[in-house]
């Protein structure tokens, strides 16, 4: 963990996003985050909700502030800063029409010394209707001691905690050289793994391993900040990734999950990966997110620094919402975005920088790809402009040659420009459909 956090701090990126809202008319968001594991945490902001969530995680302070409010497009601006050697409290604030609403939630739950026991419930903050949440089991990972289980359908073998049947399971605390494993056999029962301030490391295997579960969801609990680190290598291993699943894996929730994969992939599924909501910051030596079949992003805030590909789908890639920033590897054949079959873009915002990129085979809006004409060094500043407004400033963690922008604000007749280390290009006119501009 010391290595990954020092490495992450040294590789911290500063991104300043400005311009229009992302697929939500007359809305704006601004974020500031401090973290030492992978990237910092940004939290999804919904149009129809007004929330403020505060949580504190022992010795892990991550500060996230997200603000959304109605105003004219010309005034919209989003700012994200990721830096620092220290983690701080996590605070998420959302406004709509200038009227804030506050909620707080805290997880955890009771525990005992039995590896397997009956009963168990936990308090889940939020709306009164969800004042009490029943869990099949509550698991305290021990933070240096032995894991403790209060509930059923969970076994403990050393530092490996295995879920054996459907239900909701909430995890708290830290675990060194440990693993959360899910194996429900051929059952179609739904399993939800709720992470409420966990810190799990494993140097030789996935920190979370979905061995067999047809319907499994990983859910960072609202207000929580979670850390998953794995050193499992890709070579010679079939289960490679900080999170690995043999089946489709779904991620949702209003908390944050920081994933560090020191030797392989961040999130890896032998089936599909579906992201519904949540904040995910991924640092990986190989692909940040990879699926043997399809990848679908419906919402959420996602930052990926991939050593090879940012996102790699061996089937289809479907982006329908959310805010995604991707940085790919340095090899010529690697992409910040790679889709082997088809790539559909229907909403949200995507900004990517890398050696190359897969372009959408279907897009509801014109897309923009710019070839910078030469390889630009890691850490350089690249800023994208639409109609004279700065949409984003990125500092990719690897060398890069091309950038992509996908956003609902892009339309035929728009003007586009790119600035690299302060040197701004000419303005290009956007046409309907695909746009591939060259700065050569």
Secondary structure as GFF3:
##gff-version 3
##sequence-region A 1 440
A	DSSP	alpha_helix	2	10	.	.	.	ID=ss1
A	DSSP	beta_strand	14	15	.	.	.	ID=ss2
A	DSSP	beta_strand	33	34	.	.	.	ID=ss3
A	DSSP	beta_strand	52	55	.	.	.	ID=ss4
A	DSSP	three_ten_helix	73	75	.	.	.	ID=ss5
A	DSSP	beta_strand	80	83	.	.	.	ID=ss6
A	DSSP	beta_strand	90	93	.	.	.	ID=ss7
A	DSSP	beta_strand	95	96	.	.	.	ID=ss8
A	DSSP	beta_strand	99	100	.	.	.	ID=ss9
A	DSSP	beta_strand	121	123	.	.	.	ID=ss10
A	DSSP	three_ten_helix	128	130	.	.	.	ID=ss11
A	DSSP	beta_strand	132	134	.	.	.	ID=ss12
A	DSSP	beta_strand	137	140	.	.	.	ID=ss13
A	DSSP	beta_strand	148	151	.	.	.	ID=ss14
A	DSSP	beta_strand	154	157	.	.	.	ID=ss15
A	DSSP	beta_strand	160	163	.	.	.	ID=ss16
A	DSSP	beta_strand	167	175	.	.	.	ID=ss17
A	DSSP	beta_strand	179	183	.	.	.	ID=ss18
A	DSSP	beta_strand	190	202	.	.	.	ID=ss19
A	DSSP	beta_strand	208	212	.	.	.	ID=ss20
A	DSSP	beta_strand	215	220	.	.	.	ID=ss21
A	DSSP	beta_strand	225	230	.	.	.	ID=ss22
A	DSSP	beta_strand	243	245	.	.	.	ID=ss23
A	DSSP	beta_strand	249	252	.	.	.	ID=ss24
A	DSSP	beta_strand	256	261	.	.	.	ID=ss25
A	DSSP	beta_strand	267	269	.	.	.	ID=ss26
A	DSSP	beta_strand	273	275	.	.	.	ID=ss27
A	DSSP	beta_strand	279	284	.	.	.	ID=ss28
A	DSSP	beta_strand	289	291	.	.	.	ID=ss29
A	DSSP	beta_strand	295	297	.	.	.	ID=ss30
A	DSSP	beta_strand	301	306	.	.	.	ID=ss31
A	DSSP	beta_strand	311	313	.	.	.	ID=ss32
A	DSSP	beta_strand	317	319	.	.	.	ID=ss33
A	DSSP	beta_strand	323	327	.	.	.	ID=ss34
A	DSSP	beta_strand	337	339	.	.	.	ID=ss35
A	DSSP	beta_strand	343	345	.	.	.	ID=ss36
A	DSSP	beta_strand	349	354	.	.	.	ID=ss37
A	DSSP	beta_strand	362	363	.	.	.	ID=ss38
A	DSSP	beta_strand	367	376	.	.	.	ID=ss39
A	DSSP	beta_strand	382	386	.	.	.	ID=ss40
A	DSSP	beta_strand	389	394	.	.	.	ID=ss41
A	DSSP	beta_strand	400	407	.	.	.	ID=ss42
A	DSSP	beta_strand	415	420	.	.	.	ID=ss43
A	DSSP	beta_strand	423	424	.	.	.	ID=ss44
A	DSSP	beta_strand	428	429	.	.	.	ID=ss45
A	DSSP	beta_strand	434	438	.	.	.	ID=ss46
###
